[in-house]
Amino acid sequence: MKTKLLITLFLILGLLAACAERNPHPMDMSQAVQNATTKTDHEALAQHYEEAAKEMQLKVDKYKKLLSQYESKSYLYGRQAEDLKTHCQRLIDVYEKAVEENLSMAKLHRQL
């Protein structure tokens, strides 16, 4: 019972730490998109989305390395190994989706 509580707390703290990281969109994106009228505006937005995609890809790489370690040395993590692997895989999926979406937005603004 204690270990499940500790695992839950560990995962919650990890999630909170991930949420507290730097906002990939520090500007008001809806306002920036609405005000974009010139080629330069759209180019700046495309560059912003590409930079956000790069940041998300770094996180994907980071969690893939962690997942690899959890898989290759699961004996070090005991019962928590499966939870840690699942958690990492979910984060990888979320960040990969964010990369795709940011690149899609960059492509759209480059076309405009």
Residue frames as qw, qx, qy, qz and C-alpha x, y, z in Angstrom:
[[0.000, 0.887, 0.462, 0.000, 0.00, 0.00, 0.00],
 [0.307, -0.799, 0.098, 0.508, 2.80, 2.40, 0.92],
 [0.418, -0.166, 0.581, 0.679, 4.66, 1.72, -2.32],
 [0.235, 0.616, 0.650, 0.378, 1.57, 2.46, -4.43],
 [0.137, -0.944, -0.241, 0.180, 1.14, 5.74, -2.60],
 [0.408, -0.609, 0.330, 0.594, 4.80, 6.59, -3.15],
 [0.403, 0.175, 0.673, 0.595, 4.55, 5.73, -6.85],
 [0.105, 0.815, 0.542, 0.176, 1.45, 7.87, -7.21],
 [0.252, -0.903, -0.028, 0.348, 3.13, 10.78, -5.46],
 [0.476, -0.333, 0.500, 0.642, 6.23, 10.35, -7.62],
 [0.326, 0.420, 0.671, 0.516, 4.17, 10.42, -10.82],
 [0.032, -0.919, -0.394, -0.001, 2.16, 13.43, -9.67],
 [0.357, -0.771, 0.166, 0.501, 5.33, 15.33, -8.78],
 [0.453, -0.062, 0.610, 0.647, 6.80, 14.44, -12.17],
 [0.208, 0.672, 0.619, 0.349, 3.68, 15.69, -13.92],
 [0.172, -0.944, -0.201, 0.195, 3.69, 18.91, -11.93],
 [0.438, -0.548, 0.358, 0.615, 7.35, 19.47, -12.72],
 [0.391, 0.233, 0.661, 0.597, 6.66, 18.91, -16.41],
 [0.067, 0.837, 0.512, 0.184, 3.79, 21.39, -16.33],
 [0.315, -0.878, -0.041, 0.358, 5.94, 23.98, -14.56],
 [0.599, -0.063, 0.384, 0.700, 8.50, 23.96, -17.35],
 [0.004, 0.364, -0.182, -0.914, 8.84, 26.94, -19.65],
 [0.583, 0.585, 0.423, -0.373, 5.77, 27.69, -21.72],
 [0.551, 0.077, 0.579, 0.597, 6.57, 26.86, -25.37],
 [0.154, 0.664, 0.452, 0.575, 4.27, 29.69, -26.45],
 [0.319, -0.340, -0.401, 0.789, 5.27, 32.69, -24.29],
 [0.148, 0.064, -0.137, -0.977, 3.30, 35.11, -26.46],
 [0.568, 0.351, 0.502, -0.550, -0.45, 35.26, -26.87],
 [0.285, -0.037, 0.810, 0.511, -0.64, 33.01, -29.93],
 [0.266, 0.663, 0.699, 0.038, -4.30, 33.65, -30.76],
 [0.042, 0.913, 0.074, -0.400, -3.63, 37.39, -30.83],
 [0.238, -0.528, 0.587, 0.566, -0.44, 36.95, -32.87],
 [0.335, 0.220, 0.845, 0.354, -2.23, 34.74, -35.41],
 [0.207, 0.809, 0.538, -0.109, -5.15, 37.15, -35.74],
 [0.026, -0.905, 0.091, 0.414, -2.83, 40.12, -36.25],
 [0.486, -0.244, 0.638, 0.545, -0.61, 38.37, -38.81],
 [0.548, 0.744, 0.220, -0.312, -1.18, 40.09, -42.13],
 [0.328, 0.804, -0.450, -0.207, 2.20, 40.35, -43.82],
 [0.861, 0.273, -0.420, 0.091, 4.61, 37.75, -45.09],
 [0.222, 0.482, -0.617, 0.582, 7.02, 38.77, -42.31],
 [0.587, -0.329, 0.373, -0.639, 4.36, 38.18, -39.65],
 [0.966, 0.047, -0.042, -0.250, 3.61, 34.69, -40.95],
 [0.671, 0.442, -0.515, 0.299, 7.32, 33.93, -41.29],
 [0.095, -0.482, 0.597, -0.634, 7.86, 34.92, -37.64],
 [0.794, -0.182, 0.270, -0.514, 4.97, 32.68, -36.56],
 [0.926, 0.254, -0.275, -0.041, 6.33, 29.79, -38.63],
 [0.411, 0.492, -0.610, 0.466, 9.74, 30.22, -37.02],
 [0.421, -0.406, 0.491, -0.646, 8.15, 30.31, -33.57],
 [0.928, -0.032, 0.092, -0.359, 6.28, 27.05, -34.21],
 [0.803, 0.385, -0.424, 0.163, 9.44, 25.40, -35.55],
 [0.104, 0.508, -0.631, 0.577, 11.37, 26.41, -32.44],
 [0.675, -0.265, 0.382, -0.573, 8.60, 25.02, -30.24],
 [0.958, 0.176, -0.156, -0.166, 8.72, 21.78, -32.26],
 [0.542, 0.487, -0.582, 0.361, 12.48, 21.55, -31.69],
 [0.256, -0.436, 0.588, -0.632, 11.99, 21.97, -27.94],
 [0.864, -0.073, 0.208, -0.453, 9.34, 19.26, -27.92],
 [0.864, 0.349, -0.362, 0.019, 11.60, 16.95, -29.96],
 [0.192, 0.520, -0.675, 0.487, 14.34, 17.38, -27.35],
 [0.572, -0.266, 0.505, -0.589, 11.86, 16.20, -24.74],
 [0.942, 0.180, -0.099, -0.267, 10.91, 13.22, -26.90],
 [0.635, 0.471, -0.560, 0.249, 14.58, 12.27, -27.14],
 [0.140, -0.472, 0.634, -0.597, 15.06, 12.72, -23.39],
 [0.748, -0.132, 0.390, -0.520, 12.14, 10.46, -22.51],
 [0.899, 0.313, -0.281, -0.121, 13.15, 7.86, -25.10],
 [0.371, 0.487, -0.687, 0.391, 16.53, 7.61, -23.37],
 [0.411, -0.304, 0.589, -0.626, 14.81, 7.24, -20.00],
 [0.896, 0.089, 0.068, -0.429, 12.47, 4.61, -21.39],
 [0.739, 0.425, -0.517, 0.073, 15.41, 2.71, -22.80],
 [0.081, 0.424, -0.734, 0.525, 17.07, 2.72, -19.39],
 [0.642, -0.149, 0.432, -0.615, 13.89, 1.59, -17.65],
 [0.921, 0.231, -0.135, -0.284, 13.55, -1.26, -20.16],
 [0.663, 0.441, -0.566, 0.213, 17.17, -2.39, -20.09],
 [0.258, 0.195, -0.724, 0.609, 17.60, -2.11, -16.31],
 [0.569, -0.491, -0.284, -0.595, 14.11, -2.68, -15.00],
 [0.751, -0.270, -0.548, 0.251, 15.55, -4.79, -12.19],
 [0.309, 0.103, -0.342, 0.882, 16.87, -1.57, -10.62],
 [0.299, -0.223, -0.004, -0.928, 13.38, -0.12, -10.30],
 [0.180, 0.103, 0.895, -0.394, 11.53, -3.13, -8.93],
 [0.243, 0.570, 0.779, -0.096, 7.78, -3.01, -9.12],
 [0.128, 0.781, 0.110, -0.601, 7.86, 0.60, -10.27],
 [0.288, -0.230, 0.654, 0.660, 9.55, -0.31, -13.56],
 [0.203, 0.475, 0.788, 0.334, 6.31, -0.94, -15.44],
 [0.018, -0.888, -0.391, 0.242, 4.72, 2.27, -14.18],
 [0.229, -0.684, 0.270, 0.638, 7.82, 4.27, -15.12],
 [0.285, 0.010, 0.748, 0.600, 7.90, 2.72, -18.60],
 [0.132, 0.682, 0.705, 0.144, 4.21, 3.45, -19.13],
 [0.121, -0.876, -0.175, 0.432, 4.63, 7.01, -17.90],
 [0.261, -0.478, 0.471, 0.694, 7.58, 7.64, -20.23],
 [0.256, 0.255, 0.797, 0.485, 5.74, 6.18, -23.21],
 [0.064, 0.826, 0.557, -0.064, 2.76, 8.44, -22.56],
 [0.165, -0.813, 0.082, 0.552, 5.02, 11.49, -22.36],
 [0.308, -0.188, 0.669, 0.650, 6.74, 10.45, -25.59],
 [0.209, 0.535, 0.767, 0.286, 3.36, 10.15, -27.31],
 [0.034, -0.901, -0.343, 0.262, 2.21, 13.56, -26.06],
 [0.216, -0.709, 0.288, 0.606, 5.41, 15.33, -27.07],
 [0.327, 0.031, 0.749, 0.575, 5.51, 13.62, -30.49],
 [0.157, 0.737, 0.646, 0.121, 1.97, 14.85, -31.10],
 [0.130, -0.895, -0.085, 0.418, 3.06, 18.36, -30.06],
 [0.333, -0.376, 0.545, 0.671, 5.97, 18.19, -32.53],
 [0.271, 0.370, 0.777, 0.432, 3.60, 17.21, -35.34],
 [0.033, 0.863, 0.498, -0.072, 1.12, 19.95, -34.50],
 [0.216, -0.800, 0.119, 0.547, 3.78, 22.66, -34.25],
 [0.314, -0.190, 0.659, 0.657, 5.35, 21.61, -37.56],
 [0.214, 0.581, 0.743, 0.256, 1.91, 21.58, -39.14],
 [0.044, -0.923, -0.274, 0.266, 1.26, 25.12, -37.93],
 [0.302, -0.590, 0.382, 0.644, 4.68, 26.23, -39.18],
 [0.321, 0.145, 0.760, 0.546, 3.95, 24.76, -42.60],
 [0.119, 0.782, 0.611, 0.040, 0.57, 26.49, -42.72],
 [0.124, -0.904, -0.048, 0.406, 2.07, 29.89, -41.91],
 [0.347, -0.356, 0.563, 0.660, 4.84, 29.42, -44.46],
 [0.278, 0.420, 0.757, 0.416, 2.16, 28.83, -47.10],
 [0.017, 0.907, 0.404, -0.119, 0.34, 32.00, -46.08]]
